[in-house]
Amino acid sequence: MAAIKEVVIGTTIFRISRFDPFRQLKLLGDLQKEVLPAAGSMLTTVFGNDTPGQERDESAMLNAFRELSAKLGGDALGGWAERLIDPELVSFELVGREPQKLTAAHRGLAFTDYAEILELLFHILEHNFAGPLARWVGRFGPAREKLASLSGSSTQASNES
């Protein structure tokens, strides 16, 4: 995994650098404490279907998403955005302009709507945690199959360079 990840979200190019390993460790601890309990139903719905060839129950996934949304409110989402979008580690570039740090003062330039913020948060988390977690989880037999089924069913929302 490269030290800097570049993604295009909308018409904005974002460059994401990794947190240092100790900050990653602390963030992972907080994520598993604050976000994973709220995401429990969703994870159970996604991972709970062990019948080969059987489709995931869309209504169960929708209900799990609603439960996650009820537990992870605006203050929590805003707090995580503040923690994860570090101007020293995230920059953005608009067409025809020089790259600049993604500071609070520049957020209005970088994003057109909240969905772009959520997508950037996803990429920050993926860049910092996907590789190490995949290596760690891959050491456990049954988890390998679940990981493979997840990566095979995911779709790419951004244009990565």
N, C-alpha and C positions, 0 to 999 in steps of 0.2 A: 504494500500500500504506500503510495507516495506521501511525502511529508506535507505537500500542499494539494488540496483537492479543488478543482475548478468546476463549477456548475453554472449553468444558465437557467435562470428562473425568470420567466417572462422575457423581458428584453435586457435584463441586468445580468452581468457576469459577476459571480461571487467567487472569491478565493478563500479557502478555509485551511488554516494551519491547525495542527493538533495541540491539545493541552499537554502540559508536561505530565509524566506518568503519575506523580503523586496527586495532582489535581484530578486526573482521570479516575484514580482510585476513590477519592472523596466524592466526586460526582456520581460514580457508579453506586456507592453506598447510599447516597441520598436518593438516587433514582429508584433503587430497589426498595427503599423504605417508603417513599412518597408516591411513586407512580405505579409500581408493580401491583400493590394491593388494589389500587383502583382499576388496574387492567386485568385483574384476576379472572373475571368472567369471560372477557374477550379471549384471553390466552387459553382458557379451558375450552371455549368454543372452537378456537382454531386448532388446538392440539388434541382435543378430545375425540375426534373422529378417526378411529383406527380401522374402519372397514374399507378395504381397498375398493376403488371405483365408486364409492358412495359420495355424493356431493355434500358439501357443507351446508347446513341448514341456514339459509339467508335470514330468516326471521330471528333465529337464535343469535346470529352475529349482530343484527340490528339492535336487538335488546341489550346485548353485551356492550355495544357501542354507546347506547343511551345511558347505561349504568356507569360506564367510564366517564362520560360527559358530566353526569350528575356529581361524581366524586371529584373531578378535576376541574375546578371552576376557573373563572377569569383571573383571580389573583394568583392562583397557582401557575397557570399558563404564562401570565405576565412575568412572574418571578423566575420561571425556568428560561424564558426568553432573555431576561436580563443576565442570568448566570451563564447562559451558553453563547450568546452573541457578544463575545469579547472583542472590542475594537482593535486590540493588539493582535488578534488572531483571525479576524474576519475583515476582508476588504471587499469593495464592490467597484464596478466600472460600468458606466453608462456609455452608450454609443457616442463616440466623438469626444469623450472626456477622459481625463487622467484617472487612474485608480485612486481610491481614497479609503481610509479606515471607515468602518461602519459604526460611527458614533451615534449617540442619541440625536444629535442635531441633523444627521444625514438620513435618518430612517425614512422620512417623507419622500426623499429622492429615490431611495433604493427599492421601496415596496409600493405596489399599487393597491394591494389588499391583504387581509390577514392570512389568506391561504398561502401566499408567497412566504410569509413569515414562518408558518408551520412547515412548509417544504424545506426552508433553510434549516430550521431546527432539526428536521429529520436528517439532513445531510451532515450537519455538525455531529449529531449522535452517531450516525453510521461511520463517519470518518474516524471518530475517536474510539468507538467500541466494537464495531462489527468484526474486524480482524482478530483482535485479542479474544473476544468472546467466542467466536467461531472456533478458534484453536482450542480454547479451554473446553467448550461444550463437545467438540469433536472427539475428545478423549473418552467420552461416555457412549457406549454402544447404541442404545435405543435413541439417544438424542441425535445421532448422525442422520438417521432416517427422517426424523422430524425436520431437521435443518434442511435436508435435501428437498423435502416436499415443500417447505416454505419458499426456498429460493427458486424452485421451479415454478411456483404459482404466482410469484410477484411480478409486477410490471414496473417499468421505468417511467417516471413522470417527468423527469428533466432531461435536458440535452446536455450530457456531460462531455467535456472535451478531453 
